[in-house]
Amino acid sequence: MYLDPGFGSMIFQLIVALIAGLGAYFALAKKKAISLFNKKNKTNMEDSNEERI
């Protein structure tokens, strides 16, 4: 089996792209989860503020 000189570069790019993609995926998932919980807390706080008035 012959591996041309550019094969190592291709593997390196694949690994870098995989790491970047996973990082972006988890960052967006974390942001979405945090915003989901913040919306719940915000609506609960608005409800409690309305009850005080």
PDB file of N, CA, C and O in Angstrom, chain B, residues numbered from 101:
ATOM      1  N   MET B 101       0.846  -1.176   0.000  1.00  0.00           N
ATOM      2  CA  MET B 101       0.000   0.000   0.000  1.00  0.00           C
ATOM      3  C   MET B 101       0.889   1.236   0.000  1.00  0.00           C
ATOM      4  O   MET B 101       1.823   1.340   0.796  1.00  0.00           O
ATOM      5  N   TYR B 102       0.598   2.156  -0.882  1.00  0.00           N
ATOM      6  CA  TYR B 102       1.381   3.379  -1.023  1.00  0.00           C
ATOM      7  C   TYR B 102       0.658   4.539  -0.356  1.00  0.00           C
ATOM      8  O   TYR B 102      -0.528   4.757  -0.604  1.00  0.00           O
ATOM      9  N   LEU B 103       1.355   5.276   0.478  1.00  0.00           N
ATOM     10  CA  LEU B 103       0.819   6.487   1.101  1.00  0.00           C
ATOM     11  C   LEU B 103       1.581   7.675   0.526  1.00  0.00           C
ATOM     12  O   LEU B 103       2.788   7.798   0.736  1.00  0.00           O
ATOM     13  N   ASP B 104       0.898   8.533  -0.185  1.00  0.00           N
ATOM     14  CA  ASP B 104       1.570   9.680  -0.781  1.00  0.00           C
ATOM     15  C   ASP B 104       1.918  10.703   0.297  1.00  0.00           C
ATOM     16  O   ASP B 104       1.373  10.635   1.398  1.00  0.00           O
ATOM     17  N   PRO B 105       2.803  11.640   0.010  1.00  0.00           N
ATOM     18  CA  PRO B 105       3.265  12.604   1.020  1.00  0.00           C
ATOM     19  C   PRO B 105       2.149  13.486   1.593  1.00  0.00           C
ATOM     20  O   PRO B 105       2.281  13.956   2.723  1.00  0.00           O
ATOM     21  N   GLY B 106       1.080  13.721   0.873  1.00  0.00           N
ATOM     22  CA  GLY B 106       0.005  14.570   1.362  1.00  0.00           C
ATOM     23  C   GLY B 106      -0.961  13.859   2.293  1.00  0.00           C
ATOM     24  O   GLY B 106      -1.851  14.494   2.858  1.00  0.00           O
ATOM     25  N   PHE B 107      -0.802  12.561   2.462  1.00  0.00           N
ATOM     26  CA  PHE B 107      -1.732  11.791   3.285  1.00  0.00           C
ATOM     27  C   PHE B 107      -1.657  12.195   4.763  1.00  0.00           C
ATOM     28  O   PHE B 107      -2.688  12.274   5.431  1.00  0.00           O
ATOM     29  N   GLY B 108      -0.468  12.446   5.270  1.00  0.00           N
ATOM     30  CA  GLY B 108      -0.302  12.883   6.661  1.00  0.00           C
ATOM     31  C   GLY B 108      -0.975  14.217   6.909  1.00  0.00           C
ATOM     32  O   GLY B 108      -1.584  14.429   7.958  1.00  0.00           O
ATOM     33  N   SER B 109      -0.865  15.120   5.938  1.00  0.00           N
ATOM     34  CA  SER B 109      -1.511  16.418   6.051  1.00  0.00           C
ATOM     35  C   SER B 109      -3.024  16.265   6.052  1.00  0.00           C
ATOM     36  O   SER B 109      -3.722  16.968   6.783  1.00  0.00           O
ATOM     37  N   MET B 110      -3.529  15.350   5.239  1.00  0.00           N
ATOM     38  CA  MET B 110      -4.970  15.110   5.171  1.00  0.00           C
ATOM     39  C   MET B 110      -5.485  14.551   6.502  1.00  0.00           C
ATOM     40  O   MET B 110      -6.542  14.961   6.982  1.00  0.00           O
ATOM     41  N   ILE B 111      -4.743  13.624   7.090  1.00  0.00           N
ATOM     42  CA  ILE B 111      -5.129  13.062   8.392  1.00  0.00           C
ATOM     43  C   ILE B 111      -5.109  14.157   9.457  1.00  0.00           C
ATOM     44  O   ILE B 111      -6.010  14.227  10.293  1.00  0.00           O
ATOM     45  N   PHE B 112      -4.089  15.008   9.429  1.00  0.00           N
ATOM     46  CA  PHE B 112      -3.983  16.100  10.397  1.00  0.00           C
ATOM     47  C   PHE B 112      -5.179  17.052  10.261  1.00  0.00           C
ATOM     48  O   PHE B 112      -5.759  17.454  11.270  1.00  0.00           O
ATOM     49  N   GLN B 113      -5.554  17.416   9.034  1.00  0.00           N
ATOM     50  CA  GLN B 113      -6.694  18.288   8.812  1.00  0.00           C
ATOM     51  C   GLN B 113      -7.991  17.639   9.285  1.00  0.00           C
ATOM     52  O   GLN B 113      -8.870  18.314   9.821  1.00  0.00           O
ATOM     53  N   LEU B 114      -8.108  16.349   9.088  1.00  0.00           N
ATOM     54  CA  LEU B 114      -9.295  15.626   9.539  1.00  0.00           C
ATOM     55  C   LEU B 114      -9.417  15.678  11.060  1.00  0.00           C
ATOM     56  O   LEU B 114     -10.505  15.897  11.593  1.00  0.00           O
ATOM     57  N   ILE B 115      -8.314  15.478  11.748  1.00  0.00           N
ATOM     58  CA  ILE B 115      -8.328  15.498  13.214  1.00  0.00           C
ATOM     59  C   ILE B 115      -8.644  16.903  13.729  1.00  0.00           C
ATOM     60  O   ILE B 115      -9.426  17.057  14.667  1.00  0.00           O
ATOM     61  N   VAL B 116      -8.041  17.927  13.122  1.00  0.00           N
ATOM     62  CA  VAL B 116      -8.294  19.309  13.546  1.00  0.00           C
ATOM     63  C   VAL B 116      -9.752  19.680  13.299  1.00  0.00           C
ATOM     64  O   VAL B 116     -10.381  20.309  14.150  1.00  0.00           O
ATOM     65  N   ALA B 117     -10.296  19.296  12.144  1.00  0.00           N
ATOM     66  CA  ALA B 117     -11.687  19.596  11.837  1.00  0.00           C
ATOM     67  C   ALA B 117     -12.631  18.869  12.787  1.00  0.00           C
ATOM     68  O   ALA B 117     -13.653  19.425  13.189  1.00  0.00           O
ATOM     69  N   LEU B 118     -12.301  17.641  13.146  1.00  0.00           N
ATOM     70  CA  LEU B 118     -13.124  16.876  14.084  1.00  0.00           C
ATOM     71  C   LEU B 118     -13.145  17.546  15.460  1.00  0.00           C
ATOM     72  O   LEU B 118     -14.202  17.667  16.079  1.00  0.00           O
ATOM     73  N   ILE B 119     -11.999  17.973  15.924  1.00  0.00           N
ATOM     74  CA  ILE B 119     -11.922  18.645  17.230  1.00  0.00           C
ATOM     75  C   ILE B 119     -12.687  19.974  17.196  1.00  0.00           C
ATOM     76  O   ILE B 119     -13.416  20.297  18.135  1.00  0.00           O
ATOM     77  N   ALA B 120     -12.522  20.734  16.124  1.00  0.00           N
ATOM     78  CA  ALA B 120     -13.225  22.021  16.010  1.00  0.00           C
ATOM     79  C   ALA B 120     -14.737  21.809  15.922  1.00  0.00           C
ATOM     80  O   ALA B 120     -15.505  22.548  16.537  1.00  0.00           O
ATOM     81  N   GLY B 121     -15.156  20.819  15.172  1.00  0.00           N
ATOM     82  CA  GLY B 121     -16.580  20.536  15.041  1.00  0.00           C
ATOM     83  C   GLY B 121     -17.207  20.099  16.343  1.00  0.00           C
ATOM     84  O   GLY B 121     -18.298  20.547  16.696  1.00  0.00           O
ATOM     85  N   LEU B 122     -16.520  19.220  17.064  1.00  0.00           N
ATOM     86  CA  LEU B 122     -17.040  18.780  18.361  1.00  0.00           C
ATOM     87  C   LEU B 122     -17.078  19.935  19.363  1.00  0.00           C
ATOM     88  O   LEU B 122     -18.015  20.047  20.153  1.00  0.00           O
ATOM     89  N   GLY B 123     -16.062  20.783  19.327  1.00  0.00           N
ATOM     90  CA  GLY B 123     -16.046  21.945  20.211  1.00  0.00           C
ATOM     91  C   GLY B 123     -17.207  22.875  19.944  1.00  0.00           C
ATOM     92  O   GLY B 123     -17.856  23.350  20.876  1.00  0.00           O
ATOM     93  N   ALA B 124     -17.475  23.141  18.666  1.00  0.00           N
ATOM     94  CA  ALA B 124     -18.596  24.009  18.307  1.00  0.00           C
ATOM     95  C   ALA B 124     -19.925  23.377  18.690  1.00  0.00           C
ATOM     96  O   ALA B 124     -20.820  24.062  19.185  1.00  0.00           O
ATOM     97  N   TYR B 125     -20.060  22.077  18.465  1.00  0.00           N
ATOM     98  CA  TYR B 125     -21.307  21.377  18.805  1.00  0.00           C
ATOM     99  C   TYR B 125     -21.594  21.465  20.298  1.00  0.00           C
ATOM    100  O   TYR B 125     -22.711  21.790  20.698  1.00  0.00           O
ATOM    101  N   PHE B 126     -20.589  21.176  21.124  1.00  0.00           N
ATOM    102  CA  PHE B 126     -20.809  21.203  22.565  1.00  0.00           C
ATOM    103  C   PHE B 126     -20.995  22.624  23.085  1.00  0.00           C
ATOM    104  O   PHE B 126     -21.733  22.828  24.049  1.00  0.00           O
ATOM    105  N   ALA B 127     -20.348  23.606  22.473  1.00  0.00           N
ATOM    106  CA  ALA B 127     -20.544  24.996  22.891  1.00  0.00           C
ATOM    107  C   ALA B 127     -21.976  25.441  22.605  1.00  0.00           C
ATOM    108  O   ALA B 127     -22.608  26.088  23.440  1.00  0.00           O
ATOM    109  N   LEU B 128     -22.484  25.093  21.425  1.00  0.00           N
ATOM    110  CA  LEU B 128     -23.860  25.467  21.097  1.00  0.00           C
ATOM    111  C   LEU B 128     -24.864  24.703  21.948  1.00  0.00           C
ATOM    112  O   LEU B 128     -25.879  25.266  22.357  1.00  0.00           O
ATOM    113  N   ALA B 129     -24.593  23.423  22.221  1.00  0.00           N
ATOM    114  CA  ALA B 129     -25.497  22.644  23.062  1.00  0.00           C
ATOM    115  C   ALA B 129     -25.539  23.220  24.482  1.00  0.00           C
ATOM    116  O   ALA B 129     -26.601  23.292  25.099  1.00  0.00           O
ATOM    117  N   LYS B 130     -24.378  23.627  24.988  1.00  0.00           N
ATOM    118  CA  LYS B 130     -24.311  24.222  26.323  1.00  0.00           C
ATOM    119  C   LYS B 130     -25.090  25.539  26.363  1.00  0.00           C
ATOM    120  O   LYS B 130     -25.830  25.804  27.311  1.00  0.00           O
ATOM    121  N   LYS B 131     -24.914  26.364  25.314  1.00  0.00           N
ATOM    122  CA  LYS B 131     -25.611  27.642  25.258  1.00  0.00           C
ATOM    123  C   LYS B 131     -27.123  27.440  25.195  1.00  0.00           C
ATOM    124  O   LYS B 131     -27.883  28.168  25.833  1.00  0.00           O
ATOM    125  N   LYS B 132     -27.549  26.444  24.420  1.00  0.00           N
ATOM    126  CA  LYS B 132     -28.975  26.168  24.292  1.00  0.00           C
ATOM    127  C   LYS B 132     -29.556  25.665  25.611  1.00  0.00           C
ATOM    128  O   LYS B 132     -30.660  26.055  25.992  1.00  0.00           O
ATOM    129  N   ALA B 133     -28.821  24.807  26.306  1.00  0.00           N
ATOM    130  CA  ALA B 133     -29.291  24.284  27.586  1.00  0.00           C
ATOM    131  C   ALA B 133     -29.380  25.394  28.627  1.00  0.00           C
ATOM    132  O   ALA B 133     -30.340  25.447  29.396  1.00  0.00           O
ATOM    133  N   ILE B 134     -28.400  26.268  28.655  1.00  0.00           N
ATOM    134  CA  ILE B 134     -28.414  27.372  29.618  1.00  0.00           C
ATOM    135  C   ILE B 134     -29.582  28.306  29.324  1.00  0.00           C
ATOM    136  O   ILE B 134     -30.263  28.757  30.245  1.00  0.00           O
ATOM    137  N   SER B 135     -29.817  28.599  28.041  1.00  0.00           N
ATOM    138  CA  SER B 135     -30.923  29.499  27.714  1.00  0.00           C
ATOM    139  C   SER B 135     -32.266  28.852  28.041  1.00  0.00           C
ATOM    140  O   SER B 135     -33.209  29.551  28.411  1.00  0.00           O
ATOM    141  N   LEU B 136     -32.368  27.549  27.912  1.00  0.00           N
ATOM    142  CA  LEU B 136     -33.603  26.853  28.252  1.00  0.00           C
ATOM    143  C   LEU B 136     -33.905  27.003  29.741  1.00  0.00           C
ATOM    144  O   LEU B 136     -35.044  27.281  30.117  1.00  0.00           O
ATOM    145  N   PHE B 137     -32.895  26.822  30.588  1.00  0.00           N
ATOM    146  CA  PHE B 137     -33.097  26.964  32.028  1.00  0.00           C
ATOM    147  C   PHE B 137     -33.316  28.418  32.424  1.00  0.00           C
ATOM    148  O   PHE B 137     -34.071  28.697  33.356  1.00  0.00           O
ATOM    149  N   ASN B 138     -32.671  29.341  31.735  1.00  0.00           N
ATOM    150  CA  ASN B 138     -32.866  30.753  32.049  1.00  0.00           C
ATOM    151  C   ASN B 138     -34.282  31.192  31.711  1.00  0.00           C
ATOM    152  O   ASN B 138     -34.858  32.010  32.428  1.00  0.00           O
ATOM    153  N   LYS B 139     -34.852  30.666  30.640  1.00  0.00           N
ATOM    154  CA  LYS B 139     -36.226  31.004  30.292  1.00  0.00           C
ATOM    155  C   LYS B 139     -37.189  30.524  31.365  1.00  0.00           C
ATOM    156  O   LYS B 139     -38.137  31.228  31.713  1.00  0.00           O
ATOM    157  N   LYS B 140     -36.950  29.319  31.894  1.00  0.00           N
ATOM    158  CA  LYS B 140     -37.807  28.808  32.969  1.00  0.00           C
ATOM    159  C   LYS B 140     -37.715  29.699  34.192  1.00  0.00           C
ATOM    160  O   LYS B 140     -38.734  30.062  34.780  1.00  0.00           O
ATOM    161  N   ASN B 141     -36.489  30.055  34.578  1.00  0.00           N
ATOM    162  CA  ASN B 141     -36.303  30.901  35.752  1.00  0.00           C
ATOM    163  C   ASN B 141     -36.880  32.287  35.521  1.00  0.00           C
ATOM    164  O   ASN B 141     -37.446  32.881  36.439  1.00  0.00           O
ATOM    165  N   LYS B 142     -36.745  32.809  34.312  1.00  0.00           N
ATOM    166  CA  LYS B 142     -37.251  34.139  34.031  1.00  0.00           C
ATOM    167  C   LYS B 142     -38.777  34.173  34.102  1.00  0.00           C
ATOM    168  O   LYS B 142     -39.353  35.116  34.644  1.00  0.00           O
ATOM    169  N   THR B 143     -39.430  33.152  33.558  1.00  0.00           N
ATOM    170  CA  THR B 143     -40.888  33.129  33.621  1.00  0.00           C
ATOM    171  C   THR B 143     -41.364  32.930  35.050  1.00  0.00           C
ATOM    172  O   THR B 143     -42.377  33.509  35.442  1.00  0.00           O
ATOM    173  N   ASN B 144     -40.663  32.130  35.836  1.00  0.00           N
ATOM    174  CA  ASN B 144     -41.032  31.951  37.239  1.00  0.00           C
ATOM    175  C   ASN B 144     -40.862  33.251  38.007  1.00  0.00           C
ATOM    176  O   ASN B 144     -41.677  33.572  38.872  1.00  0.00           O
ATOM    177  N   MET B 145     -39.817  33.997  37.702  1.00  0.00           N
ATOM    178  CA  MET B 145     -39.595  35.264  38.387  1.00  0.00           C
ATOM    179  C   MET B 145     -40.661  36.274  37.989  1.00  0.00           C
ATOM    180  O   MET B 145     -41.126  37.039  38.833  1.00  0.00           O
ATOM    181  N   GLU B 146     -41.061  36.291  36.709  1.00  0.00           N
ATOM    182  CA  GLU B 146     -42.091  37.222  36.264  1.00  0.00           C
ATOM    183  C   GLU B 146     -43.425  36.887  36.928  1.00  0.00           C
ATOM    184  O   GLU B 146     -44.167  37.790  37.314  1.00  0.00           O
ATOM    185  N   ASP B 147     -43.732  35.604  37.064  1.00  0.00           N
ATOM    186  CA  ASP B 147     -44.972  35.195  37.726  1.00  0.00           C
ATOM    187  C   ASP B 147     -44.980  35.631  39.175  1.00  0.00           C
ATOM    188  O   ASP B 147     -45.998  36.115  39.670  1.00  0.00           O
ATOM    189  N   SER B 148     -43.866  35.467  39.861  1.00  0.00           N
ATOM    190  CA  SER B 148     -43.816  35.837  41.276  1.00  0.00           C
ATOM    191  C   SER B 148     -43.883  37.348  41.441  1.00  0.00           C
ATOM    192  O   SER B 148     -44.427  37.837  42.432  1.00  0.00           O
ATOM    193  N   ASN B 149     -43.334  38.099  40.480  1.00  0.00           N
ATOM    194  CA  ASN B 149     -43.427  39.558  40.552  1.00  0.00           C
ATOM    195  C   ASN B 149     -44.851  40.029  40.346  1.00  0.00           C
ATOM    196  O   ASN B 149     -45.264  41.003  40.975  1.00  0.00           O
ATOM    197  N   GLU B 150     -45.614  39.376  39.493  1.00  0.00           N
ATOM    198  CA  GLU B 150     -46.991  39.743  39.263  1.00  0.00           C
ATOM    199  C   GLU B 150     -47.851  39.462  40.484  1.00  0.00           C
ATOM    200  O   GLU B 150     -48.798  40.198  40.760  1.00  0.00           O
ATOM    201  N   GLU B 151     -47.527  38.398  41.221  1.00  0.00           N
ATOM    202  CA  GLU B 151     -48.296  38.056  42.415  1.00  0.00           C
ATOM    203  C   GLU B 151     -48.099  39.080  43.527  1.00  0.00           C
ATOM    204  O   GLU B 151     -49.002  39.297  44.334  1.00  0.00           O
ATOM    205  N   ARG B 152     -46.940  39.704  43.575  1.00  0.00           N
ATOM    206  CA  ARG B 152     -46.650  40.685  44.624  1.00  0.00           C
ATOM    207  C   ARG B 152     -47.444  41.972  44.437  1.00  0.00           C
ATOM    208  O   ARG B 152     -47.740  42.662  45.413  1.00  0.00           O
ATOM    209  N   ILE B 153     -47.786  42.296  43.222  1.00  0.00           N
ATOM    210  CA  ILE B 153     -48.456  43.581  42.932  1.00  0.00           C
ATOM    211  C   ILE B 153     -49.875  43.577  43.336  1.00  0.00           C
ATOM    212  O   ILE B 153     -50.571  44.577  43.160  1.00  0.00           O
TER     213      ILE B 153
END
